Amino acid sequence: MAKEYALRMGDGKRVHLTKEQIYEDVMAGSEDAADLADVPVLDSNDVDEIVEILMIPGRMVGVESGREVPVTHDIGTLRIDGDQGNSGVGIPSSRLIGMMMHERAFGADSMELGHIDYSFKPVKPVIAQEMQSMEVVQQNMIVPVVYGAMPNMGLYYRPDGPFDNPGDLMKAFKIKEAQQATEDAADHLTRDMVWIMQKMMKSGSDGVNFDTCGAAGDGDLYGTLRAVEALRKEFPEMYIETGMAGEMVLGLHGEIAYDGQVLAGLWPHQQAKLMAKAGSNIYGPAINTNTAQTSAWNLGRAVTFVKAAVEESPIPIHVNMGMGVGGIPMFETPTIDAVSHASKAMVEVAGVDGI
Amino acid sequence: MGMPIAHLMTSGMSGIRAGGDLVMRMQFAKSLKIAKAKDYVAKRLGVSPVDLSDEHVMRDIREELGLGVITSMAGAPKGIAAKMNIEKALDIKINCCERFRRQLKD
């Protein structure tokens, strides 16, 4: 009987595969990504390397000495005192204490301050509190600290916001009206994000992390790119990171364009160039995990997308590798073996500049 | 918490335990990819790129240059004081340090 290795399914459940099965799954995942995004399939050396990493029996693996990369965090502060909605562990503490724990206890390379809701819009009524928090944080922290939040343009549609919901309009075949509502919401989103970050920069922030860009579709990404452009113009030295919500930009508007480029349907290697053009310093692709496939399939697929983005991006790539993206199982407490194997493969095979 | 810690242990640069925050700053400040960011910091500090993740090397350098260390040392530079020393070490400006200086009276 052929030797079997313990891997994970995309939902985190343990599964046992032979070396041949692992190889086939990595290849199949890579071919799926290559077919979707029109990027190269992983070559045999890359596939062999991923297979070897997945067969290492240790619960944790590590990158070769000298190949370490910085790690950025989204929502990092809230993991300590936050609730389950933020993957928090509910330890009563301030956000500053959470950040200092990450810096001085966990060895984090950077951190961010974020509102408990973690969207930009709810920050507006409490902006003075956030400014005060940022000042205190900057007085105490040493690692780079940016302000982090999600554009989350869905909050600008009724019943939560002032604009008609494009989904409802499209159901009534009001396509032009739906597109106009998206454009209006994107304008409002840009104004809000720029205003909030002007305040945070006055409070000493190192910059901003726009997290889960495009979650509400192409209009969401459009509003964010325009905010990046405006902030870069006003603050040339500002640190700007833009991370995606998913692997492809959803075309809920369908025709909205930034700098002449229609956003709907863009894949990570195309997104990277637009992020750089707008003025981002770091881009974070997010590759979705398929829970019905193995970690070998998901990792082969994610590495293929990300390797192409790394090769075409003019700015550093910090790949998103949280729960359910970047080859990590879609599970709130992803297993250490799955995280560690995927982390090593992303650095050593995809060649990312950070995580 | 297990997920970020697993990443930090597998691939991270250990933050202020070593030189991860310094490489991170150069990626942010100048959009440098990983090899160039490490080269820049290594040259500024007079070490090799591999040393930037080596706690044994970086602990002495951080103490000597006042870049902030992970253990709590009474009287050692922390917070903005450490970041002002990082500005000098890396030849960059840091927003909060600039704003701190503007608030000082002659």
Interface residues (C-beta under 8 A of the other chain):
Chain A: M60 V61 G62 V63 S65 G66 E68 V69 P70 V71 T72 H73 G76 R79 I80 V89 H102 E103 R104 F106 G107 A108 D109 S110 Q138 Q139 N140 M141 I142 V143 P144 V146 M201 K202 G204 S205 D206 G207 E237 M238 Y239 E241 A276 N281 I282 P314 I315 P316 M321 G322 M323 I328 T333 P334 I336 V339 S340 S343 K344 M346 V347 V352 D353 G354 I355
Chain B: M1 G2 M3 P4 I5 A6 H7 L8 M9 T10 S11 G12 M13 S14 G15 I16 R17 A18 G20 D21 V23 M24 R25 Q27 F28 A29 K30 S31 L32 K33 I34 A37 P49 V50 S53 L67 G68 I70 S72 K78 G79 I80 A82 K83 I86 K93 I94 N95 C96 R99 F100
